[in-house]
Amino acid sequence: MADFLDEKRKEIDARMRELRPAVEEYQRLEKAAAALADVGGASAPATRRRAGPSRGRPRGSGTRAKQALELVRARPGITIAQMAEAMDIKANYLYRVMPALEADGQVQRRDGGWHPA
C-alpha cells in the first residue's frame, strides 16, 4: 500500500510541476487584461468577475481533446482504449473528454467506436 501511495504522490507532484508554468502564465495574462481594460476608458467593455476561483477552460478544449479528435479523424471507429494506448494516457481521462466532444458535435459514437461528426 505504501508503494502505491508513494507512486501516486510522485505522479501528482510531477503533474503539478508540469502545470505550474501554465498557471503562472494565466495569472500574468489575467493581470495584463485587467490593466488593458483600465486603459481603454469608456469604450472598453466592462469585465465582471465571478466570486470564487476560476473554473478553468471549457470542457473538451484542451490539448488531449485535440489529440483525441485528431485520432478519431485519422482512425474512424477507434475505441477509447485504443486512443488511450496511442496517446499513452489512462482511458478514464478520455471517458470525460469524448462525451464533451460529442456534445460539441465534433464526434459521434456508433458501432462501438468514435467517428468524426
N, CA, C and O atoms as a printed pandas DataFrame, in Angstrom:
     atom_number atom_name residue_name chain_id  residue_number  x_coord  y_coord  z_coord
0              1         N          MET        A               1    0.824   -1.192    0.000
1              2        CA          MET        A               1    0.000    0.000    0.000
2              3         C          MET        A               1    0.869    1.257    0.000
3              4         O          MET        A               1    0.539    2.250   -0.648
4              5         N          ALA        A               2    1.982    1.202    0.734
5              6        CA          ALA        A               2    2.867    2.363    0.796
6              7         C          ALA        A               2    3.470    2.657   -0.572
7              8         O          ALA        A               2    3.638    3.820   -0.939
8              9         N          ASP        A               3    3.799    1.603   -1.335
9             10        CA          ASP        A               3    4.342    1.801   -2.682
10            11         C          ASP        A               3    3.330    2.496   -3.583
11            12         O          ASP        A               3    3.682    3.386   -4.357
12            13         N          PHE        A               4    2.084    2.087   -3.476
13            14        CA          PHE        A               4    1.023    2.701   -4.269
14            15         C          PHE        A               4    0.898    4.178   -3.920
15            16         O          PHE        A               4    0.821    5.021   -4.813
16            17         N          LEU        A               5    0.877    4.494   -2.645
17            18        CA          LEU        A               5    0.747    5.890   -2.220
18            19         C          LEU        A               5    1.949    6.720   -2.671
19            20         O          LEU        A               5    1.789    7.851   -3.130
20            21         N          ASP        A               6    3.130    6.165   -2.543
21            22        CA          ASP        A               6    4.330    6.878   -2.999
22            23         C          ASP        A               6    4.263    7.140   -4.502
23            24         O          ASP        A               6    4.614    8.224   -4.968
24            25         N          GLU        A               7    3.811    6.139   -5.250
25            26        CA          GLU        A               7    3.697    6.300   -6.703
26            27         C          GLU        A               7    2.699    7.407   -7.042
27            28         O          GLU        A               7    2.967    8.245   -7.902
28            29         N          LYS        A               8    1.558    7.410   -6.371
29            30        CA          LYS        A               8    0.537    8.431   -6.639
30            31         C          LYS        A               8    1.033    9.823   -6.235
31            32         O          LYS        A               8    0.772   10.802   -6.934
32            33         N          ARG        A               9    1.737    9.907   -5.127
33            34        CA          ARG        A               9    2.298   11.205   -4.717
34            35         C          ARG        A               9    3.271   11.723   -5.769
35            36         O          ARG        A               9    3.267   12.909   -6.097
36            37         N          LYS        A              10    4.101   10.830   -6.293
37            38        CA          LYS        A              10    5.064   11.223   -7.325
38            39         C          LYS        A              10    4.347   11.663   -8.600
39            40         O          LYS        A              10    4.746   12.641   -9.233
40            41         N          GLU        A              11    3.292   10.943   -8.976
41            42        CA          GLU        A              11    2.521   11.338  -10.160
42            43         C          GLU        A              11    1.883   12.712   -9.987
43            44         O          GLU        A              11    1.896   13.534  -10.904
44            45         N          ILE        A              12    1.330   12.948   -8.809
45            46        CA          ILE        A              12    0.697   14.242   -8.537
46            47         C          ILE        A              12    1.742   15.351   -8.545
47            48         O          ILE        A              12    1.522   16.409   -9.134
48            49         N          ASP        A              13    2.868   15.116   -7.901
49            50        CA          ASP        A              13    3.929   16.126   -7.881
50            51         C          ASP        A              13    4.424   16.436   -9.295
51            52         O          ASP        A              13    4.642   17.597   -9.639
52            53         N          ALA        A              14    4.598   15.406  -10.100
53            54        CA          ALA        A              14    5.065   15.606  -11.475
54            55         C          ALA        A              14    4.046   16.408  -12.280
55            56         O          ALA        A              14    4.416   17.303  -13.040
56            57         N          ARG        A              15    2.776   16.088  -12.115
57            58        CA          ARG        A              15    1.735   16.813  -12.851
58            59         C          ARG        A              15    1.660   18.266  -12.389
59            60         O          ARG        A              15    1.462   19.163  -13.208
60            61         N          MET        A              16    1.814   18.505  -11.105
61            62        CA          MET        A              16    1.795   19.880  -10.594
62            63         C          MET        A              16    2.964   20.684  -11.165
63            64         O          MET        A              16    2.808   21.850  -11.529
64            65         N          ARG        A              17    4.140   20.046  -11.239
65            66        CA          ARG        A              17    5.289   20.736  -11.838
66            67         C          ARG        A              17    5.032   21.044  -13.305
67            68         O          ARG        A              17    5.433   22.092  -13.812
68            69         N          GLU        A              18    4.366   20.127  -13.973
69            70        CA          GLU        A              18    4.048   20.311  -15.392
70            71         C          GLU        A              18    3.062   21.467  -15.601
71            72         O          GLU        A              18    3.186   22.219  -16.567
72            73         N          LEU        A              19    2.105   21.606  -14.719
73            74        CA          LEU        A              19    1.057   22.626  -14.875
74            75         C          LEU        A              19    1.444   24.003  -14.343
75            76         O          LEU        A              19    0.847   25.005  -14.735
76            77         N          ARG        A              20    2.426   24.061  -13.463
77            78        CA          ARG        A              20    2.789   25.332  -12.826
78            79         C          ARG        A              20    3.037   26.453  -13.831
79            80         O          ARG        A              20    2.521   27.551  -13.623
80            81         N          PRO        A              21    3.808   26.240  -14.928
81            82        CA          PRO        A              21    4.024   27.336  -15.879
82            83         C          PRO        A              21    2.717   27.837  -16.507
83            84         O          PRO        A              21    2.562   29.036  -16.739
84            85         N          ALA        A              22    1.796   26.940  -16.777
85            86        CA          ALA        A              22    0.522   27.356  -17.371
86            87         C          ALA        A              22   -0.279   28.210  -16.392
87            88         O          ALA        A              22   -0.907   29.190  -16.792
88            89         N          VAL        A              23   -0.259   27.849  -15.132
89            90        CA          VAL        A              23   -0.978   28.627  -14.116
90            91         C          VAL        A              23   -0.354   30.011  -13.978
91            92         O          VAL        A              23   -1.061   31.014  -13.883
92            93         N          GLU        A              24    0.967   30.054  -13.969
93            94        CA          GLU        A              24    1.658   31.342  -13.851
94            95         C          GLU        A              24    1.382   32.216  -15.069
95            96         O          GLU        A              24    1.186   33.424  -14.934
96            97         N          GLU        A              25    1.365   31.616  -16.251
97            98        CA          GLU        A              25    1.059   32.383  -17.460
98            99         C          GLU        A              25   -0.367   32.918  -17.404
99           100         O          GLU        A              25   -0.612   34.070  -17.763
100          101         N          TYR        A              26   -1.295   32.101  -16.962
101          102        CA          TYR        A              26   -2.685   32.535  -16.839
102          103         C          TYR        A              26   -2.791   33.740  -15.903
103          104         O          TYR        A              26   -3.490   34.706  -16.207
104          105         N          GLN        A              27   -2.109   33.681  -14.784
105          106        CA          GLN        A              27   -2.160   34.789  -13.831
106          107         C          GLN        A              27   -1.575   36.065  -14.431
107          108         O          GLN        A              27   -2.111   37.152  -14.216
108          109         N          ARG        A              28   -0.473   35.939  -15.184
109          110        CA          ARG        A              28    0.105   37.117  -15.847
110          111         C          ARG        A              28   -0.855   37.692  -16.882
111          112         O          ARG        A              28   -1.028   38.908  -16.964
112          113         N          LEU        A              29   -1.475   36.825  -17.666
113          114        CA          LEU        A              29   -2.418   37.286  -18.677
114          115         C          LEU        A              29   -3.648   37.935  -18.047
115          116         O          LEU        A              29   -4.178   38.915  -18.571
116          117         N          GLU        A              30   -4.086   37.399  -16.951
117          118        CA          GLU        A              30   -5.231   37.973  -16.249
118          119         C          GLU        A              30   -4.904   39.396  -15.783
119          120         O          GLU        A              30   -5.732   40.297  -15.915
120          121         N          LYS        A              31   -3.710   39.596  -15.243
121          122        CA          LYS        A              31   -3.288   40.934  -14.814
122          123         C          LYS        A              31   -3.165   41.879  -15.998
123          124         O          LYS        A              31   -3.564   43.041  -15.910
124          125         N          ALA        A              32   -2.613   41.386  -17.112
125          126        CA          ALA        A              32   -2.464   42.225  -18.301
126          127         C          ALA        A              32   -3.823   42.624  -18.849
127          128         O          ALA        A              32   -4.013   43.773  -19.248
128          129         N          ALA        A              33   -4.767   41.697  -18.877
129          130        CA          ALA        A              33   -6.113   42.006  -19.371
130          131         C          ALA        A              33   -6.785   43.049  -18.490
131          132         O          ALA        A              33   -7.459   43.946  -18.996
132          133         N          ALA        A              34   -6.607   42.940  -17.177
133          134        CA          ALA        A              34   -7.195   43.919  -16.266
134          135         C          ALA        A              34   -6.560   45.287  -16.474
135          136         O          ALA        A              34   -7.250   46.306  -16.442
136          137         N          ALA        A              35   -5.247   45.315  -16.688
137          138        CA          ALA        A              35   -4.566   46.595  -16.910
138          139         C          ALA        A              35   -5.032   47.224  -18.222
139          140         O          ALA        A              35   -5.233   48.438  -18.275
140          141         N          LEU        A              36   -5.209   46.437  -19.274
141          142        CA          LEU        A              36   -5.675   46.957  -20.549
142          143         C          LEU        A              36   -7.117   47.439  -20.469
143          144         O          LEU        A              36   -7.483   48.399  -21.148
144          145         N          ALA        A              37   -7.927   46.802  -19.664
145          146        CA          ALA        A              37   -9.316   47.240  -19.502
146          147         C          ALA        A              37   -9.359   48.628  -18.886
147          148         O          ALA        A              37  -10.231   49.427  -19.229
148          149         N          ASP        A              38   -8.434   48.930  -17.982
149          150        CA          ASP        A              38   -8.382   50.243  -17.353
150          151         C          ASP        A              38   -7.920   51.308  -18.343
151          152         O          ASP        A              38   -8.345   52.459  -18.243
152          153         N          VAL        A              39   -7.063   50.952  -19.292
153          154        CA          VAL        A              39   -6.512   51.905  -20.256
154          155         C          VAL        A              39   -7.551   52.286  -21.301
155          156         O          VAL        A              39   -7.557   53.421  -21.779
156          157         N          GLY        A              40   -8.431   51.354  -21.664
157          158        CA          GLY        A              40   -9.385   51.574  -22.736
158          159         C          GLY        A              40  -10.430   52.638  -22.469
159          160         O          GLY        A              40  -11.089   53.077  -23.411
160          161         N          GLY        A              41  -10.612   53.063  -21.265
161          162        CA          GLY        A              41  -11.600   54.092  -20.937
162          163         C          GLY        A              41  -13.019   53.596  -21.115
163          164         O          GLY        A              41  -13.315   52.428  -20.863
164          165         N          ALA        A              42  -13.907   54.497  -21.555
165          166        CA          ALA        A              42  -15.325   54.176  -21.656
166          167         C          ALA        A              42  -15.616   53.175  -22.763
167          168         O          ALA        A              42  -16.601   52.441  -22.684
168          169         N          SER        A              43  -14.772   53.130  -23.801
169          170        CA          SER        A              43  -15.050   52.238  -24.917
170          171         C          SER        A              43  -14.717   50.777  -24.610
171          172         O          SER        A              43  -15.165   49.877  -25.321
172          173         N          ALA        A              44  -13.938   50.539  -23.558
173          174        CA          ALA        A              44  -13.580   49.168  -23.213
174          175         C          ALA        A              44  -14.758   48.482  -22.546
175          176         O          ALA        A              44  -15.427   49.088  -21.709
176          177         N          PRO        A              45  -15.026   47.238  -22.896
177          178        CA          PRO        A              45  -16.147   46.539  -22.261
178          179         C          PRO        A              45  -15.865   46.294  -20.786
179          180         O          PRO        A              45  -14.734   46.025  -20.382
180          181         N          ALA        A              46  -16.908   46.395  -20.010
181          182        CA          ALA        A              46  -16.771   46.153  -18.575
182          183         C          ALA        A              46  -16.565   44.661  -18.347
183          184         O          ALA        A              46  -17.207   43.834  -18.995
184          185         N          THR        A              47  -15.682   44.324  -17.438
185          186        CA          THR        A              47  -15.449   42.922  -17.131
186          187         C          THR        A              47  -16.067   42.604  -15.794
187          188         O          THR        A              47  -15.965   43.378  -14.843
188          189         N          ARG        A              48  -16.708   41.458  -15.732
189          190        CA          ARG        A              48  -17.314   41.011  -14.489
190          191         C          ARG        A              48  -16.571   39.779  -14.024
191          192         O          ARG        A              48  -16.290   38.874  -14.809
192          193         N          ARG        A              49  -16.263   39.753  -12.776
193          194        CA          ARG        A              49  -15.583   38.598  -12.206
194          195         C          ARG        A              49  -16.550   37.862  -11.308
195          196         O          ARG        A              49  -17.307   38.459  -10.543
196          197         N          ARG        A              50  -16.502   36.552  -11.423
197          198        CA          ARG        A              50  -17.308   35.735  -10.527
198          199         C          ARG        A              50  -16.639   35.682   -9.164
199          200         O          ARG        A              50  -15.419   35.802   -9.044
200          201         N          ALA        A              51  -17.435   35.506   -8.174
201          202        CA          ALA        A              51  -16.876   35.302   -6.842
202          203         C          ALA        A              51  -16.274   33.906   -6.794
203          204         O          ALA        A              51  -16.852   32.964   -7.336
204          205         N          GLY        A              52  -15.151   33.767   -6.169
205          206        CA          GLY        A              52  -14.524   32.459   -6.016
206          207         C          GLY        A              52  -13.523   32.178   -7.117
207          208         O          GLY        A              52  -13.306   33.004   -8.003
208          209         N          PRO        A              53  -12.917   31.010   -7.051
209          210        CA          PRO        A              53  -11.870   30.666   -8.020
210          211         C          PRO        A              53  -12.447   30.408   -9.409
211          212         O          PRO        A              53  -13.624   30.079   -9.559
212          213         N          SER        A              54  -11.600   30.563  -10.413
213          214        CA          SER        A              54  -11.984   30.322  -11.791
214          215         C          SER        A              54  -12.223   28.838  -12.003
215          216         O          SER        A              54  -11.606   28.005  -11.339
216          217         N          ARG        A              55  -13.105   28.511  -12.913
217          218        CA          ARG        A              55  -13.414   27.112  -13.196
218          219         C          ARG        A              55  -12.508   26.536  -14.274
219          220         O          ARG        A              55  -12.610   25.348  -14.580
220          221         N          GLY        A              56  -11.634   27.333  -14.854
221          222        CA          GLY        A              56  -10.715   26.802  -15.851
222          223         C          GLY        A              56  -11.283   26.870  -17.254
223          224         O          GLY        A              56  -12.274   27.554  -17.508
224          225         N          ARG        A              57  -10.642   26.155  -18.155
225          226        CA          ARG        A              57  -11.028   26.213  -19.562
226          227         C          ARG        A              57  -12.299   25.396  -19.783
227          228         O          ARG        A              57  -12.656   24.558  -18.955
228          229         N          PRO        A              58  -12.972   25.643  -20.891
229          230        CA          PRO        A              58  -14.167   24.866  -21.209
230          231         C          PRO        A              58  -13.828   23.401  -21.414
231          232         O          PRO        A              58  -12.732   23.070  -21.867
232          233         N          ARG        A              59  -14.762   22.525  -21.083
233          234        CA          ARG        A              59  -14.544   21.089  -21.240
234          235         C          ARG        A              59  -14.308   20.755  -22.703
235          236         O          ARG        A              59  -14.970   21.282  -23.597
236          237         N          GLY        A              60  -13.351   19.868  -22.922
237          238        CA          GLY        A              60  -13.079   19.406  -24.274
238          239         C          GLY        A              60  -12.253   20.366  -25.109
239          240         O          GLY        A              60  -12.153   20.193  -26.323
240          241         N          SER        A              61  -11.657   21.374  -24.484
241          242        CA          SER        A              61  -10.891   22.346  -25.263
242          243         C          SER        A              61   -9.389   22.230  -25.044
243          244         O          SER        A              61   -8.627   23.055  -25.548
244          245         N          GLY        A              62   -8.956   21.227  -24.306
245          246        CA          GLY        A              62   -7.541   21.092  -24.009
246          247         C          GLY        A              62   -6.768   20.346  -25.076
247          248         O          GLY        A              62   -7.327   19.904  -26.080
248          249         N          THR        A              63   -5.494   20.219  -24.845
249          250        CA          THR        A              63   -4.598   19.547  -25.780
250          251         C          THR        A              63   -4.996   18.092  -25.979
251          252         O          THR        A              63   -4.972   17.592  -27.103
252          253         N          ARG        A              64   -5.359   17.412  -24.910
253          254        CA          ARG        A              64   -5.734   15.999  -25.024
254          255         C          ARG        A              64   -6.992   15.837  -25.870
255          256         O          ARG        A              64   -7.104   14.883  -26.640
256          257         N          ALA        A              65   -7.933   16.761  -25.732
257          258        CA          ALA        A              65   -9.147   16.696  -26.546
258          259         C          ALA        A              65   -8.794   16.858  -28.019
259          260         O          ALA        A              65   -9.360   16.176  -28.872
260          261         N          LYS        A              66   -7.867   17.754  -28.319
261          262        CA          LYS        A              66   -7.452   17.958  -29.708
262          263         C          LYS        A              66   -6.749   16.713  -30.236
263          264         O          LYS        A              66   -6.957   16.312  -31.381
264          265         N          GLN        A              67   -5.911   16.099  -29.391
265          266        CA          GLN        A              67   -5.230   14.874  -29.806
266          267         C          GLN        A              67   -6.242   13.759  -30.072
267          268         O          GLN        A              67   -6.129   13.025  -31.054
268          269         N          ALA        A              68   -7.222   13.646  -29.194
269          270        CA          ALA        A              68   -8.242   12.611  -29.364
270          271         C          ALA        A              68   -9.028   12.852  -30.642
271          272         O          ALA        A              68   -9.316   11.909  -31.378
272          273         N          LEU        A              69   -9.375   14.094  -30.914
273          274        CA          LEU        A              69  -10.110   14.428  -32.131
274          275         C          LEU        A              69   -9.289   14.084  -33.382
275          276         O          LEU        A              69   -9.826   13.556  -34.356
276          277         N          GLU        A              70   -7.999   14.383  -33.348
277          278        CA          GLU        A              70   -7.126   14.035  -34.472
278          279         C          GLU        A              70   -7.079   12.521  -34.688
279          280         O          GLU        A              70   -7.094   12.051  -35.826
280          281         N          LEU        A              71   -7.023   11.761  -33.588
281          282        CA          LEU        A              71   -7.011   10.301  -33.706
282          283         C          LEU        A              71   -8.313    9.786  -34.306
283          284         O          LEU        A              71   -8.297    8.885  -35.145
284          285         N          VAL        A              72   -9.436   10.347  -33.883
285          286        CA          VAL        A              72  -10.733    9.923  -34.409
286          287         C          VAL        A              72  -10.803   10.216  -35.903
287          288         O          VAL        A              72  -11.316    9.408  -36.677
288          289         N          ARG        A              73  -10.287   11.371  -36.304
289          290        CA          ARG        A              73  -10.303   11.714  -37.730
290          291         C          ARG        A              73   -9.372   10.801  -38.537
291          292         O          ARG        A              73   -9.674   10.440  -39.675
292          293         N          ALA        A              74   -8.251   10.438  -37.940
293          294        CA          ALA        A              74   -7.288    9.584  -38.636
294          295         C          ALA        A              74   -7.723    8.120  -38.650
295          296         O          ALA        A              74   -7.428    7.390  -39.597
296          297         N          ARG        A              75   -8.420    7.694  -37.604
297          298        CA          ARG        A              75   -8.800    6.285  -37.474
298          299         C          ARG        A              75  -10.265    6.176  -37.057
299          300         O          ARG        A              75  -10.549    5.828  -35.911
300          301         N          PRO        A              76  -11.195    6.464  -37.960
301          302        CA          PRO        A              76  -12.625    6.368  -37.611
302          303         C          PRO        A              76  -12.959    5.001  -37.044
303          304         O          PRO        A              76  -12.489    3.977  -37.540
304          305         N          GLY        A              77  -13.774    4.994  -36.001
305          306        CA          GLY        A              77  -14.160    3.747  -35.346
306          307         C          GLY        A              77  -13.249    3.375  -34.198
307          308         O          GLY        A              77  -13.429    2.325  -33.581
308          309         N          ILE        A              78  -12.277    4.213  -33.903
309          310        CA          ILE        A              78  -11.326    3.937  -32.822
310          311         C          ILE        A              78  -12.054    3.915  -31.475
311          312         O          ILE        A              78  -12.992    4.680  -31.251
312          313         N          THR        A              79  -11.611    3.039  -30.596
313          314        CA          THR        A              79  -12.211    2.952  -29.260
314          315         C          THR        A              79  -11.407    3.803  -28.276
315          316         O          THR        A              79  -10.289    4.230  -28.564
316          317         N          ILE        A              80  -11.995    4.030  -27.131
317          318        CA          ILE        A              80  -11.305    4.801  -26.100
318          319         C          ILE        A              80  -10.041    4.082  -25.653
319          320         O          ILE        A              80   -9.013    4.723  -25.432
320          321         N          ALA        A              81  -10.099    2.773  -25.516
321          322        CA          ALA        A              81   -8.909    2.014  -25.107
322          323         C          ALA        A              81   -7.786    2.184  -26.134
323          324         O          ALA        A              81   -6.623    2.341  -25.762
324          325         N          GLN        A              82   -8.132    2.152  -27.416
325          326        CA          GLN        A              82   -7.123    2.333  -28.455
326          327         C          GLN        A              82   -6.557    3.750  -28.444
327          328         O          GLN        A              82   -5.357    3.950  -28.636
328          329         N          MET        A              83   -7.433    4.729  -28.218
329          330        CA          MET        A              83   -6.960    6.119  -28.130
330          331         C          MET        A              83   -6.008    6.289  -26.955
331          332         O          MET        A              83   -4.952    6.909  -27.086
332          333         N          ALA        A              84   -6.385    5.740  -25.815
333          334        CA          ALA        A              84   -5.555    5.865  -24.616
334          335         C          ALA        A              84   -4.182    5.249  -24.853
335          336         O          ALA        A              84   -3.164    5.808  -24.443
336          337         N          GLU        A              85   -4.158    4.105  -25.512
337          338        CA          GLU        A              85   -2.879    3.455  -25.799
338          339         C          GLU        A              85   -2.045    4.309  -26.752
339          340         O          GLU        A              85   -0.843    4.475  -26.549
340          341         N          ALA        A              86   -2.677    4.844  -27.781
341          342        CA          ALA        A              86   -1.956    5.664  -28.759
342          343         C          ALA        A              86   -1.436    6.956  -28.137
343          344         O          ALA        A              86   -0.375    7.450  -28.519
344          345         N          MET        A              87   -2.187    7.504  -27.176
345          346        CA          MET        A              87   -1.804    8.762  -26.541
346          347         C          MET        A              87   -0.932    8.534  -25.303
347          348         O          MET        A              87   -0.404    9.485  -24.728
348          349         N          ASP        A              88   -0.787    7.277  -24.901
349          350        CA          ASP        A              88   -0.017    6.904  -23.718
350          351         C          ASP        A              88   -0.560    7.582  -22.459
351          352         O          ASP        A              88    0.187    8.129  -21.648
352          353         N          ILE        A              89   -1.893    7.526  -22.325
353          354        CA          ILE        A              89   -2.556    8.044  -21.128
354          355         C          ILE        A              89   -3.537    6.993  -20.645
355          356         O          ILE        A              89   -3.741    5.972  -21.302
356          357         N          LYS        A              90   -4.144    7.245  -19.493
357          358        CA          LYS        A              90   -5.144    6.333  -18.958
358          359         C          LYS        A              90   -6.496    6.617  -19.611
359          360         O          LYS        A              90   -6.839    7.767  -19.888
360          361         N          ALA        A              91   -7.241    5.568  -19.846
361          362        CA          ALA        A              91   -8.511    5.683  -20.563
362          363         C          ALA        A              91   -9.540    6.513  -19.798
363          364         O          ALA        A              91  -10.396    7.144  -20.418
364          365         N          ASN        A              92   -9.476    6.526  -18.472
365          366        CA          ASN        A              92  -10.509    7.232  -17.705
366          367         C          ASN        A              92  -10.577    8.713  -18.063
367          368         O          ASN        A              92  -11.647    9.315  -17.972
368          369         N          TYR        A              93   -9.469    9.305  -18.463
369          370        CA          TYR        A              93   -9.483   10.707  -18.873
370          371         C          TYR        A              93  -10.343   10.880  -20.120
371          372         O          TYR        A              93  -11.109   11.838  -20.226
372          373         N          LEU        A              94  -10.214    9.957  -21.053
373          374        CA          LEU        A              94  -10.953   10.054  -22.309
374          375         C          LEU        A              94  -12.446    9.822  -22.125
375          376         O          LEU        A              94  -13.245   10.279  -22.943
376          377         N          TYR        A              95  -12.832    9.125  -21.073
377          378        CA          TYR        A              95  -14.258    8.943  -20.795
378          379         C          TYR        A              95  -14.916   10.264  -20.382
379          380         O          TYR        A              95  -16.142   10.372  -20.397
380          381         N          ARG        A              96  -14.124   11.253  -20.020
381          382        CA          ARG        A              96  -14.651   12.598  -19.750
382          383         C          ARG        A              96  -14.553   13.475  -20.990
383          384         O          ARG        A              96  -15.440   14.290  -21.245
384          385         N          VAL        A              97  -13.482   13.317  -21.763
385          386        CA          VAL        A              97  -13.228   14.177  -22.920
386          387         C          VAL        A              97  -14.175   13.866  -24.076
387          388         O          VAL        A              97  -14.740   14.778  -24.679
388          389         N          MET        A              98  -14.348   12.594  -24.385
389          390        CA          MET        A              98  -15.107   12.235  -25.580
390          391         C          MET        A              98  -16.573   12.657  -25.532
391          392         O          MET        A              98  -17.080   13.146  -26.542
392          393         N          PRO        A              99  -17.284   12.493  -24.410
393          394        CA          PRO        A              99  -18.659   12.987  -24.377
394          395         C          PRO        A              99  -18.749   14.509  -24.580
395          396         O          PRO        A              99  -19.721   15.005  -25.149
396          397         N          ALA        A             100  -17.740   15.237  -24.117
397          398        CA          ALA        A             100  -17.733   16.691  -24.335
398          399         C          ALA        A             100  -17.548   17.002  -25.818
399          400         O          ALA        A             100  -18.192   17.910  -26.344
400          401         N          LEU        A             101  -16.681   16.262  -26.490
401          402        CA          LEU        A             101  -16.505   16.450  -27.938
402          403         C          LEU        A             101  -17.780   16.053  -28.687
403          404         O          LEU        A             101  -18.137   16.662  -29.695
404          405         N          GLU        A             102  -18.448   15.034  -28.182
405          406        CA          GLU        A             102  -19.703   14.613  -28.801
406          407         C          GLU        A             102  -20.784   15.682  -28.617
407          408         O          GLU        A             102  -21.538   15.973  -29.545
408          409         N          ALA        A             103  -20.854   16.257  -27.434
409          410        CA          ALA        A             103  -21.830   17.314  -27.168
410          411         C          ALA        A             103  -21.577   18.540  -28.036
411          412         O          ALA        A             103  -22.516   19.248  -28.401
412          413         N          ASP        A             104  -20.318   18.792  -28.367
413          414        CA          ASP        A             104  -19.961   19.913  -29.236
414          415         C          ASP        A             104  -20.191   19.590  -30.711
415          416         O          ASP        A             104  -20.013   20.454  -31.569
416          417         N          GLY        A             105  -20.585   18.350  -31.011
417          418        CA          GLY        A             105  -20.862   17.968  -32.382
418          419         C          GLY        A             105  -19.620   17.672  -33.206
419          420         O          GLY        A             105  -19.683   17.689  -34.435
420          421         N          GLN        A             106  -18.496   17.402  -32.561
421          422        CA          GLN        A             106  -17.259   17.138  -33.285
422          423         C          GLN        A             106  -17.050   15.662  -33.579
423          424         O          GLN        A             106  -16.392   15.306  -34.556
424          425         N          VAL        A             107  -17.611   14.801  -32.732
425          426        CA          VAL        A             107  -17.501   13.360  -32.929
426          427         C          VAL        A             107  -18.854   12.734  -32.617
427          428         O          VAL        A             107  -19.727   13.359  -32.015
428          429         N          GLN        A             108  -19.003   11.480  -33.042
429          430        CA          GLN        A             108  -20.203   10.731  -32.671
430          431         C          GLN        A             108  -19.811    9.290  -32.414
431          432         O          GLN        A             108  -18.888    8.756  -33.029
432          433         N          ARG        A             109  -20.525    8.680  -31.499
433          434        CA          ARG        A             109  -20.225    7.305  -31.125
434          435         C          ARG        A             109  -21.218    6.388  -31.823
435          436         O          ARG        A             109  -22.433    6.556  -31.719
436          437         N          ARG        A             110  -20.670    5.420  -32.530
437          438        CA          ARG        A             110  -21.529    4.411  -33.161
438          439         C          ARG        A             110  -20.696    3.165  -33.434
439          440         O          ARG        A             110  -19.477    3.231  -33.587
440          441         N          ASP        A             111  -21.379    2.038  -33.490
441          442        CA          ASP        A             111  -20.741    0.748  -33.775
442          443         C          ASP        A             111  -19.587    0.448  -32.826
443          444         O          ASP        A             111  -18.608   -0.183  -33.224
444          445         N          GLY        A             112  -19.691    0.891  -31.579
445          446        CA          GLY        A             112  -18.670    0.589  -30.575
446          447         C          GLY        A             112  -17.424    1.426  -30.649
447          448         O          GLY        A             112  -16.463    1.166  -29.925
448          449         N          GLY        A             113  -17.410    2.439  -31.518
449          450        CA          GLY        A             113  -16.230    3.282  -31.641
450          451         C          GLY        A             113  -16.618    4.721  -31.866
451          452         O          GLY        A             113  -17.801    5.061  -31.884
452          453         N          TRP        A             114  -15.617    5.570  -32.039
453          454        CA          TRP        A             114  -15.835    7.000  -32.227
454          455         C          TRP        A             114  -15.526    7.375  -33.663
455          456         O          TRP        A             114  -14.550    6.904  -34.248
456          457         N          HIS        A             115  -16.381    8.239  -34.230
457          458        CA          HIS        A             115  -16.267    8.648  -35.622
458          459         C          HIS        A             115  -16.349   10.167  -35.705
459          460         O          HIS        A             115  -16.986   10.794  -34.860
460          461         N          PRO        A             116  -15.713   10.770  -36.714
461          462        CA          PRO        A             116  -15.869   12.207  -36.891
462          463         C          PRO        A             116  -17.333   12.542  -37.195
463          464         O          PRO        A             116  -18.040   11.759  -37.828
464          465         N          ALA        A             117  -17.757   13.669  -36.752
465          466        CA          ALA        A             117  -19.156   14.072  -36.983
466          467         C          ALA        A             117  -19.333   14.561  -38.408
467          468         O          ALA        A             117  -20.437   14.944  -38.797
